[in-house]
Amino acid sequence: MLAEALEHLVRGIVDSPDDVTVRSRNTRRGELLEVRVNPEDLGRVIGRNGRTAKALRSVIGALSGKGSVRVDVIETDQR
């Protein structure tokens, strides 16, 4: 559910929504959501001084409840 919510939010921000993918992985530190976007959209997702990325992390953190969830933004070229 968290991955789908994050993907929906990111698709609304970027110019290339078809290039957005979110992958969920469980790590020792909790759940990790890897967001992959088109390199041209990376700045939009991160935002000025990281404000957009921080806001996305806050929303996902609130949706997750008590669990530990991290969000990483990755360019599609780095697969």
N, C-alpha and C positions, 0 to 999 in steps of 0.2 A: 504494500500500500504506500509506503513512504517513497519508494523509487518511482512509482507512478505519479504521485503528487509532485515530486521534484521535477520529473520530466515535463509535466504539464506546465509548471511555473516557468521553466527555462524556455520551453517552446514559445511562450508568449513574449519573451524578451528578444529573441534572436531573429536575424533576417533569414536564416536557413533552418527552419524547424525540422526538416527531414533529416538533417545531419545530427540531431540531438539523440544521444542514447544515455541511459543511466543503468549502471551495473551495480548490483548489491553484492557485497562480500562480507562474511563474518570473519572478524579478526580477534586477536586476544584482547584488544582494547574496545571491542564492541563492533557494531555494524558500520561498514564503510560504503558510502554511495559515491561511485565514480561517475562524474558527468563528463561526457565527451561532446565537444562542439566543434563546428567549423572554425579554423584558425582566424577567420575574419570576424567571428562573433565572440571571440575570447574576451575582448575588451568590454563588450556589453555585459557579459555574464559576471565579470569581476567588478566592473564599475569603478568610478573614481575613488581612489584610495581604498578599494576593496569593499565599498559600501554595499553594492548589490550582492556580492558573495556572502557578506556577513548577514544581510537580511535573509537570504535564502537559507543559511545555516540556522538562523533564529526560528524561522517558520518551521523547518523540518524538526528542529529540536523540540519545539512546542507540540508538534504533532506526535512525536515519538513517546511523549510521556516521560517515564522514568529511565528508559533505556539510553545507552550512550550511542550516539550516531555522529559520524564524521562525514563531511562532504568535501570531496576533492574535485576540482575542475581541471580537465585534461584536454589538450587539443587533439583533434582526430588524427593528425599526422604522427602522434606518439603511440600508436597501437603496438 
